[in-house]
């Protein structure tokens, strides 16, 4: 069965069948053919404990479990759609950036404090990402939403990447990230996050950066 197919930069066609179920963002179905079922899900395949913690924090995104036999067209708010294929590795992504993902992928929720301690929590507050981020692990595909499309930037030990927190979409690989300030605190008075704060990503992997500083 063929995989995800881009109809254009803002619409995606996904085949549904035996062994190829997906979870999609609620309200993202544009059209479908065949016999396809959509059922609300509170967990989208992840543990109930982490899901409840995220719900209490007000950061849970409503998802649908898509099953049956057919083909579904997905899109959301005219946002750009980027397909990412995982080959046993892990993608770290904000829940509201996820349009659809294979049900075969293991879904997790990571507390931002697990990746940078108090600095991770501060990063979530400054960037608007909140206290949690979503992880997808395994073999399969997913599709991300962005303003203006995304660019893949390689990260290596010799070449760390600095990203505006508002432009960050996701990353994968053995990557460490921390929030840094580009200017002195005196210079930040009266400014938004903008270029005052940056995410420094180091290690080995890839970061996905959108062509905008707008959040979804």
C-alpha positions in Angstrom: 0.0 0.0 0.0 1.5 3.4 -0.9 2.4 5.9 1.8 1.5 9.5 2.5 1.1 11.5 -0.7 1.2 15.3 -0.9 -1.7 16.7 -3.0 -0.1 20.1 -2.6 1.8 21.9 0.1 -1.2 22.1 2.3 -3.1 18.9 1.7 -2.1 15.3 2.3 -3.6 12.0 1.1 -3.2 9.0 3.4 -4.3 5.4 2.6 -6.2 3.6 5.3 -6.4 -0.2 5.5 -5.5 -3.4 7.5 -2.3 -2.7 9.3 -2.4 1.0 8.3 -4.4 2.8 10.9 -3.5 6.4 11.8 -4.2 9.0 14.5 -5.2 12.4 13.1 -5.8 15.8 14.6 -9.5 16.4 15.3 -11.1 18.5 12.5 -8.3 17.8 10.1 -10.2 15.5 7.7 -11.0 17.3 4.5 -12.5 14.4 2.4 -12.3 10.7 2.1 -13.2 7.7 -0.1 -14.1 4.2 0.9 -15.3 2.9 4.2 -13.4 4.9 6.8 -14.2 5.3 10.5 -13.2 8.2 12.8 -13.3 7.7 16.6 -12.3 10.3 19.2 -9.4 9.1 21.4 -8.1 10.5 24.7 -4.7 8.8 24.5 -3.8 8.5 20.8 -1.9 5.3 21.7 0.1 6.7 24.7 -0.2 5.9 28.4 -3.1 7.3 30.3 -0.9 8.7 33.1 1.0 11.1 30.8 -2.2 12.0 29.0 -4.0 13.0 32.2 -1.0 15.1 33.2 -1.1 16.9 29.9 -4.8 17.4 30.2 -4.5 19.0 33.6 -1.9 21.4 32.2 -4.3 22.3 29.4 -2.0 21.1 26.7 -3.8 18.1 25.2 -4.7 18.2 21.6 -7.9 16.3 20.5 -7.1 13.3 18.2 -9.1 10.9 16.1 -8.4 7.2 15.5 -8.8 6.5 11.8 -9.6 2.9 10.7 -11.3 1.1 7.9 -10.5 0.8 4.2 -10.1 3.8 1.9 -8.2 7.0 1.5 -8.4 10.2 3.6 -7.4 13.8 2.7 -6.0 15.8 5.6 -5.2 19.5 6.1 -5.7 22.2 8.8 -6.3 25.9 8.5 -4.4 26.3 5.3 -1.1 25.5 7.1 1.8 23.9 5.3 2.2 20.1 5.7 5.5 18.3 5.9 5.9 14.5 5.9 8.5 13.0 8.2 9.6 9.3 8.0 11.0 7.7 11.1 13.3 4.7 10.9 13.4 3.5 14.5 14.4 6.9 15.9 12.5 9.4 17.9 10.9 12.7 16.9 10.3 15.4 19.5 7.4 17.7 18.4 4.7 19.9 19.8 1.3 18.2 19.9 -0.4 21.0 18.0 2.1 20.6 15.2 0.9 17.0 14.5 -1.6 16.6 11.7 -1.5 12.8 11.4 0.7 9.9 12.3 0.9 6.1 11.8 -0.7 4.1 14.7 2.4 1.9 14.6 4.5 4.7 16.1 4.9 4.7 19.9 3.6 7.9 21.3 4.9 9.5 24.5 4.8 12.7 26.5 8.0 14.2 27.8 8.0 16.8 30.6 10.2 19.7 29.5 12.1 19.4 32.8 13.5 16.1 31.6 15.4 17.8 28.9 17.2 20.7 30.5 15.9 20.7 34.1 14.5 24.1 35.2 16.0 25.5 31.9 13.6 23.2 30.0 10.7 24.5 31.9 11.8 28.1 31.3 12.2 27.3 27.6 8.7 26.0 27.4 7.3 29.2 29.0 9.3 31.6 26.8 8.6 29.7 23.6 5.0 29.1 24.3 5.5 25.3 24.1 4.2 24.7 27.6 5.5 22.1 30.1 5.2 19.0 27.8 6.3 17.9 24.4 5.2 14.8 22.3 7.6 12.0 21.3 7.0 9.6 18.3 9.2 6.6 18.2 9.5 3.6 15.8 9.0 2.8 12.1 6.4 4.9 10.3 5.4 8.3 9.0 3.9 11.5 10.4 2.9 14.9 9.0 3.7 18.2 10.7 2.0 21.6 10.4 3.8 24.9 10.0 3.4 28.4 8.9 5.2 28.8 5.5 6.7 25.4 5.3 9.8 23.9 7.1 13.5 23.6 6.5 15.6 20.7 7.7 18.8 21.9 9.3 21.5 19.2 10.2 23.0 19.3 13.7 26.5 18.0 14.3 28.9 18.2 17.3 31.0 20.6 15.2 28.0 22.6 14.1 25.3 23.4 16.7 22.2 25.3 15.4 20.6 28.3 17.0 16.8 28.6 16.4 14.3 31.3 17.3 11.9 29.5 19.8 8.9 30.7 17.8 10.3 29.2 14.6 11.1 25.8 16.1 8.8 22.9 15.0 10.5 19.6 15.9 13.8 17.8 16.2 15.1 14.2 16.0 18.4 12.4 16.9 20.7 12.6 19.8 20.2 16.3 20.4 20.6 18.4 23.5 18.8 21.8 23.6 18.9 24.7 25.9 17.6 28.2 26.0 20.2 31.0 25.6 20.1 34.7 25.6 21.6 36.6 22.6 21.6 39.9 24.4 22.1 41.3 27.9 19.1 41.5 30.2 19.2 45.3 29.9 18.6 45.0 26.1 15.6 42.7 26.6 13.5 45.4 28.3 10.5 46.1 26.2 11.2 43.2 23.8 9.3 40.0 23.1 11.1 36.7 22.9 12.2 37.4 19.3 15.9 37.3 18.9 16.4 38.0 22.6 16.1 34.2 23.3 17.4 31.4 21.2 17.3 27.6 21.3 20.8 26.1 21.0 20.6 22.6 19.6 23.8 20.5 19.8 24.7 16.9 19.2 23.8 14.8 16.2 20.5 15.1 14.4 18.1 17.3 12.6 15.9 20.3 13.6 12.8 21.4 11.6 12.5 25.2 11.4 9.4 26.9 10.0 9.5 30.0 7.8 7.7 32.1 10.4 7.7 33.1 14.0 4.0 32.5 14.4 2.7 29.8 16.7 -0.2 27.5 15.8 
